[in-house]
Amino acid sequence: MISLFNKPEQANLKIEDDRTGLEIDTLRRALADNLFYNQGKFPEIATKNDYYMALAYTVRDRLLQRWLNTTQTYLDKDVKLVAYLSAEFLLGPHLGNNLLNLGIYDQVKQAVTASGLDLDELLAQEEEPGLGNGGLGRLAACYMESLATLEIPAIGYGIRYEFGIFDQEIRDGWQVEITDKWLQFGNPWELARPEAAVMVKLGGRTESYIDENGHYQSRWIPDRVVKGIPYDTPIVGYRVNTANTLRLWRAEAPESFDFQMFNVGDYYGAVDQKVYSENLTKVLYPNDEPIQGKQLRLEQQYFFVSCSLQDMIRMHLYTGKNLDTFHTRFAVQLNDTHPAIGIAELMRLLVDEHHFPWETAWEITQQTFGFTNHTLLPEALEKWPIDLFGSLLPRHLEIIYEINRRFLDQVRLKYLGDDARLARLSLIDESGPRYVRMAHLACVGSHAINGVAALHSELLKRDTLRDFYELWPEKFSNKTNGVTPRRWIALSNPRMTALITQKIGDRWLTHLEDLRQLEPFAENASFRQEWRQIKRAIKQDLAAYILAKTGIAVNPDSLFDIQVKRIHEYKRQHLNVLHIITLYHRLKQDPNLDIPPRTFIFGGKAAPGYFMAKLIIKLITSVADVVNHDPDMRDRLKVVFLPDYNVTLGQRVYPAADLSEQISTAGKEASGTGNMKFSMNGALTIGTLDGANIEIREEAGAENFFLFGLTAQEVYDLQARGYHPWDYYQGNGQLKTVLDLLAGGYFSHGDTQLFRPLIDSLLYHDPFLLLADYQSYIDCQEMVSQAYKDQEKWTRMSILNTARMGKFSSDRAIREYCEEIWHTQAVPITLKAYVQADAGLRVPNSGVK
Ligand SMILES: *Cc1c(COP(=O)(O)O)cnc(C)c1O
C-alpha cells in the first residue's frame, strides 16, 4: 500500500524519525519507546492496554503533522469554517479508523506482528467514546469524517461527558445499566487545551443601565460561573492531509478552591462548589427520543454552546477581523434543537458584550445559523418551562422575548387578525403552563432549515413546521442523511472491500456512486459465489461472537434476520417478536413446514426510565428462552439478544446480515442510518415506507426490497377515522393466537401479568399500529423466506443493493450542505515540517506570548 507520508512535501522529514517514520523497524522502535516513555512500563509487566496505549501514541505522532498544519492553515488563510454544534458525537473507536484513513494499516499491522503482538487484540482494547445515544450522535461522527475527507475546514463542538452512554448488561432477561468508564485508563486521542478555557455564567438576574453613549443596555449578574476547558481530538480525512478538530468542553470550577469561603472556614462549602461545577459535564442523558425537562440538561446545552461561540468569536478577532463579518467566517449548524440556545447566546454576545445594535446583531445571527430537525414525534420536540429557563438564563429569556416581539409583529402584518396562527408560531407556548419552544427559536434564528430524508422534510413542511414553511418557504430544504463508507464498509467489512476493490479499483471509497460498476457482476455466477462465501465467513464470525457472549449456538447457514437500534415503541421491535411467535406457532403445528432456518438477532439499549422499552427487551429474551430451548425448533429458529449494542458491535453486525429490519410506523422515523449501513453491506431490507427507507428502495429497485405496511398518509387517515386495534385482534385468527399465547403466560413461565402492559397497550391503544400492519408484515416475511430459498436470486439482489447505495455516503450529504447551506469550499492542506530530525526548536520572531 502506498502511503501519503511518502509525498514530496514530506521529503524533508527523515524516514527514520521515530515519530513520523513508517519503516517496520521505525514503527517497532516507536512502539517500544512509547511503552517506556508514555506508559512507563517494561515489556515484561506491560498489560495489553499498555500496548494499545503505546500503539495509539505511535499513531497519534504520525497524525500531528497533519493536524497542526490544518489548524495553522485555517488561522493563516481567511477560510470559512463549518462549526458543527452537537450535544452528541457517537464516534466509535479511533485507532482502526485512523490507521485506515492515514493509509498505514498494513505497515502498522506488520510492525505489531513483528513485535510479537496481535493488532486485532490491541484494537479490541479501545473503549469506544460513547458520547451519544444513537442515530443523531452517530450522524455527527460520520459528518465530521466526511468533512475531513472532503478537505472542508470544519470544527465540531460538543461536550466531553465523563460518562457516556451506559454499558448494557442483561440479567435474568432484563436490561441492567452499568456506568461507562471510558476515561478510566486515559484517552490517548485528546489534547487538553487549558490555555483556551472560557468562562460561562449561569443563574442570577439582569439589570439595565444607560451606557456612555446614552444607549439603553442590559447587564447579566450571574450567581455562578463555570470554566469550560476544551479537549481536542483530531478527525483525519481519508488519504488527505486534512485533520480537523473535534473540540469537546469539560466543566470545571473557576478556582480549585473558593478562597473566600475557605478563609471563613467553610472548607467543605468550597469543595461543594467545585463538585457542583464538575457535575455539569459528568454524564450524558441516555434518552434517545423524548426529552425530560431537567435543569442539568439545559445547563449542559447552554454551557457547551456558550463555550463554542466564545471560542469562535475569539478566533475571528484573533485574525484581525471585526464581528460584522462573523457569518462570513463561520457557518454554524445546529444538530437538532439541543444547541438552539446558541441563537440567543450569539445575540447576547453581540449586543451586550460587543455593543452591536440589535438589528445588525440579528442579521449576523440569522446568516450564521442553519438548523437540522431530527424528529417528527411531538413528544420529542424540546421545550423548557419558563420559570426553569428564566432562573438559569435570565438574560436569554429577555432576549427571546424581544426576538419573539419583533417576530410576531412581522407575522401580524402578514396575517391580519389571525390570532390562532400567532399563538401557534410564538416562541412561547402559552396554551397551558408557559414554555420556551426551542424548535421555534431555531427556525426564526436560522437562514436554513432542513429535514434528514425526503419524506421527513415533506412532513416537516406539511405538519410539524407548517406555519414556518408558509412564512418562509425559501428557508426549507431536504438533506438526506448518509454514513461514511470508510468506517461502515472498509473498516467493518474488509473481505467485501477487498473483493470490490479487486473488481473496480478503490476509487469507490471516496466516490461511492462508483459501486454501480458492480451491477454487471450480479450476473456473473463465480462472482456471486465469492460474494456468498464472504457473507458466509462473516456470519461464521458473528456466530462465534454470539456463542462467546451469550452461550447460544447459531447456524451460520440460517437466514440472519437482524434488528439493531435503540429500543423504542415506534421502531416496533415487538412487531418483529409477533412474527417470531407466529413462525414458532406454525412450526409447532406443522413440523414439516418448508421454511428456511432463521436466526433472529436483536440489539439495542432502552432509556433507563422508559418502562415499555425495557419490557420489550424482556419480551425478546423471554421468547428467546422458550424458542431456543424447544427441541422442536432445533436449527430452524433461534433468537438472540446481543447485549451492549454500540458502534463497535455495529461494525460486527451490519456486515453479517441477510435481512435488515426497518419496520417503524410510517411517518415516525425521521431518516434512519442503520438502514443504509445494512444495505451497503449487502443485506436486503424488509421495511415500511418510512424515513430513508423510501429512498433506499428507490435506489435499490422495488424488486430488491421487501415492502409492507401502511403509508404515512394511510396511518394518518386511519388515526383520523378512529383506529380500533381490538377489531384486528378479533378479526385475525393468527394474530389472536399469538397475542393469546403471550397473554396466557406461554413465554413467562405461566405469569400472565408480566407482559400485560404491552398487551393492553396493543389491544386498547396501539399508538404505533402494530396490529394494523401485522398481516402485511407476516405476508411479506413469507416472501422473504421464499426468496431466500433461491440462493442465486438472493445473491443477485444482495449485490445490487450494495451496488446501488452510492447515494447514502455521508460525502454526498456533506457536499449538499456545503453547496446549499454553508457555502464553503475545500481547502487542501500542504504539510510543512515544524520539527526536523537534525534541528532543534527555533521560536519564531513573533515570540512566546
Ligand atoms: C447507526 C447506528 C444507530 C442508528 O440506527 P438506526 O437503525 O438508524 O436507528 C444507532 N446506534 C449505533 C451504535 C449506530 O451505529
Ligand as a Chemical Component Dictionary entry (heavy atoms), coordinates in Angstrom:
data_LIG
# 
_chem_comp.id                   LIG 
_chem_comp.type                 NON-POLYMER 
_chem_comp.pdbx_formal_charge   0 
_chem_comp.three_letter_code    LIG 
# 
loop_
_chem_comp_atom.comp_id 
_chem_comp_atom.atom_id 
_chem_comp_atom.alt_atom_id 
_chem_comp_atom.type_symbol 
_chem_comp_atom.charge 
_chem_comp_atom.model_Cartn_x 
_chem_comp_atom.model_Cartn_y 
_chem_comp_atom.model_Cartn_z 
_chem_comp_atom.pdbx_ordinal 
LIG C1 C1 C 0 -26.177 3.608 13.013 1  
LIG C2 C2 C 0 -26.340 3.492 14.454 2  
LIG C3 C3 C 0 -27.554 3.847 15.064 3  
LIG C4 C4 C 0 -28.748 4.322 14.274 4  
LIG O1 O1 O 0 -29.506 3.196 13.883 5  
LIG P1 P1 P 0 -30.995 3.343 13.315 6  
LIG O2 O2 O 0 -31.295 1.953 12.847 7  
LIG O3 O3 O 0 -30.918 4.296 12.171 8  
LIG O4 O4 O 0 -31.863 3.795 14.414 9  
LIG C5 C5 C 0 -27.675 3.712 16.433 10 
LIG N1 N1 N 0 -26.650 3.260 17.178 11 
LIG C6 C6 C 0 -25.478 2.897 16.626 12 
LIG C7 C7 C 0 -24.388 2.378 17.515 13 
LIG C8 C8 C 0 -25.274 3.009 15.259 14 
LIG O5 O5 O 0 -24.102 2.662 14.736 15 
# 
loop_
_chem_comp_bond.comp_id 
_chem_comp_bond.atom_id_1 
_chem_comp_bond.atom_id_2 
_chem_comp_bond.value_order 
_chem_comp_bond.pdbx_ordinal 
LIG C1 C2 SING 1  
LIG C2 C3 SING 2  
LIG C2 C8 DOUB 3  
LIG C3 C4 SING 4  
LIG C3 C5 DOUB 5  
LIG C4 O1 SING 6  
LIG O1 P1 SING 7  
LIG P1 O2 DOUB 8  
LIG P1 O3 SING 9  
LIG P1 O4 SING 10 
LIG C5 N1 SING 11 
LIG N1 C6 DOUB 12 
LIG C6 C7 SING 13 
LIG C6 C8 SING 14 
LIG C8 O5 SING 15 
# 
